[in-house]
Each structure stands twice: as structure tokens, then as C-alpha cells.
Amino acid sequence: MSVHVLEQLVRKRGLDIQTSFAAEAAKQLGPGSAVVSETSPRGLRLLAETERQLAETVTTLRRCYPDLLDVGELRIRYRDDPEPAEPIMCVVIDAQQSHLALLRANLLQRRAVLRDCEVRDGAAAPGRVLLCALVPLSELLGYDVELAFLCGGDASLDMRFSHYAPLHGGGPDGAA
């Protein structure tokens, strides 16, 4: 079951009330999408587990409505009950073993808890490593791009919701 820890609002330029646009756009996405869409007078609210899912959905909508969309800021959906909590993601990175020290240091700067590291010396993946960590989602926004930079484009990232963890010092301003 997917937990929708990210949201983004999409609007059509030039409309004060967005309800009919939102309903029309939701139909364009179809029922099989990993992204949940909610229509409202403010626009089409997209809910997803990962940035990649949202980006693919926004790309689909841009093809349907070229030059007409305003895409809102990406927001993390924090939980307030019973206490403020942030989404923690399970991250698996597949990269060259030569990047391992750099990746570990980078993840630790992002408040990660490193869980596992598997060196893959088999014929199918010589010199590669799988690095697994638990990382707050707030530390991972835009990480696809940074990972590509750190590893010269030779790494893959899989990210899934793991759990909510208490926020120390209260929730961030503007939390969804």
C-alpha cells in the first residue's frame, strides 16, 4: 500500500475557479496512476509517494495543457497526531563501489541511518554496491539530481516510504 507523503497543486492559468479544470485533468491521468488526484476550486491536488511519480504526472499534464499550467511547490505531508512526525524513506542506492565512501558521507549529512551495504562481486554486477538507509524525506528532495552528479550518472535510486518518526523541535513552517 502506497503512503502519499508528497503533494503538489496544479492549476490552469487564467482561471479563478479551478474545479472544472481539475476534474478534466484528473480524467486525463486515468485510474491506474500511482498518484492520487483530488479536485478542488483551488486546482488539482496531486498526492504521491515519490518525487519521480509527481514529476511523471506533471509531465503528462504538461503534454495535455502546454504552456497553460502553474505547478505549485512540492510539499511534504507531515503527521500531527498524536505528535508531530516526519516521513522516513527507505532508500536503496546501486552504485560503483568506488563511490561508497562519498555516498555514505553524503547520506549521513542528510540525517540517514545506514542499514546495510552489500558488495556485489558477481559477474552480473562486478564492482557494484547496494547501499540501504533510512532517511527523512525532507533531506531527500532533489536527491535524484545530486546522486547523478556525485556518481557521474552511474547510480540508481529506489525510494519507498518506511514510517513516520517524531519531529524534534516541532514541525517545519508551511508543513502540509
Backbone hydrogen bonds, N-H to C=O, Kabsch-Sander energy under -0.5 kcal/mol:
donor,donor_aa,acceptor,acceptor_aa,energy
4,H,2,S,-0.5
5,V,3,V,-1.2
6,L,48,A,-2.4
7,E,75,R,-2.4
8,Q,46,L,-1.9
10,V,44,L,-2.7
11,R,70,D,-2.7
13,R,11,R,-0.5
13,R,68,L,-3.3
15,L,12,K,-1.3
18,Q,16,D,-0.5
18,Q,41,P,-2.6
22,A,18,Q,-3.0
23,A,19,T,-2.2
24,E,20,S,-2.2
25,A,21,F,-3.1
26,A,22,A,-2.3
27,K,23,A,-1.5
28,Q,24,E,-1.3
29,L,25,A,-1.1
30,G,26,A,-1.0
33,S,30,G,-0.7
36,V,47,L,-2.5
38,E,45,R,-2.4
40,S,43,G,-1.1
43,G,40,S,-1.0
44,L,10,V,-2.9
45,R,38,E,-3.0
45,R,43,G,-0.7
46,L,8,Q,-3.3
46,L,44,L,-0.6
47,L,36,V,-2.8
48,A,6,L,-2.2
54,L,50,T,-1.6
55,A,51,E,-3.0
56,E,52,R,-2.4
57,T,53,Q,-1.9
58,V,54,L,-2.8
59,T,55,A,-2.2
60,T,56,E,-2.0
61,L,57,T,-2.3
62,R,58,V,-2.5
63,R,59,T,-1.7
64,C,60,T,-1.4
65,Y,61,L,-2.4
68,L,65,Y,-1.8
69,L,65,Y,-0.5
70,D,11,R,-2.8
71,V,69,L,-0.5
72,G,9,L,-3.6
72,G,70,D,-0.6
75,R,7,E,-2.8
77,R,5,V,-3.1
78,Y,76,I,-1.0
79,R,85,A,-2.4
85,A,79,R,-2.9
86,E,165,A,-2.9
88,I,163,H,-3.2
89,M,135,V,-3.2
90,C,160,R,-3.6
91,V,89,M,-0.6
91,V,133,A,-3.2
92,V,158,D,-2.7
93,I,131,L,-2.7
94,D,156,S,-2.2
95,A,93,I,-0.6
95,A,129,V,-2.2
96,Q,154,D,-0.7
97,Q,127,G,-3.5
99,H,96,Q,-2.0
100,L,97,Q,-1.7
103,L,99,H,-2.7
104,R,100,L,-2.8
105,A,101,A,-2.3
106,N,102,L,-2.3
107,L,103,L,-2.7
108,L,104,R,-2.5
109,Q,105,A,-1.8
110,R,106,N,-0.7
110,R,107,L,-0.9
111,R,108,L,-1.5
112,A,107,L,-1.8
113,V,134,L,-2.6
114,L,112,A,-0.6
115,R,132,C,-2.7
116,D,132,C,-1.6
118,E,130,L,-2.8
119,V,117,C,-0.5
120,R,128,R,-3.3
121,D,119,V,-0.8
125,A,122,G,-0.7
128,R,120,R,-1.4
128,R,125,A,-1.3
129,V,95,A,-2.9
130,L,118,E,-2.7
131,L,93,I,-2.6
131,L,129,V,-0.5
132,C,116,D,-3.0
132,C,130,L,-0.5
133,A,91,V,-2.3
134,L,113,V,-2.3
135,V,89,M,-2.5
135,V,133,A,-0.5
137,L,87,P,-2.7
139,E,136,P,-1.7
140,L,137,L,-2.0
141,L,137,L,-0.6
143,Y,140,L,-2.6
145,V,142,G,-0.6
146,E,142,G,-1.5
147,L,143,Y,-3.1
148,A,144,D,-1.9
149,F,145,V,-1.9
150,L,146,E,-3.0
151,C,147,L,-2.2
152,G,149,F,-0.9
153,G,148,A,-2.3
154,D,151,C,-1.7
155,A,153,G,-0.6
156,S,94,D,-2.1
158,D,92,V,-2.4
160,R,90,C,-2.1
162,S,88,I,-3.0
163,H,88,I,-1.4
165,A,86,E,-2.4
167,L,84,P,-2.7
168,H,166,P,-0.5
169,G,167,L,-0.5
170,G,167,L,-0.8
175,A,172,P,-1.3
176,A,76,I,-1.8
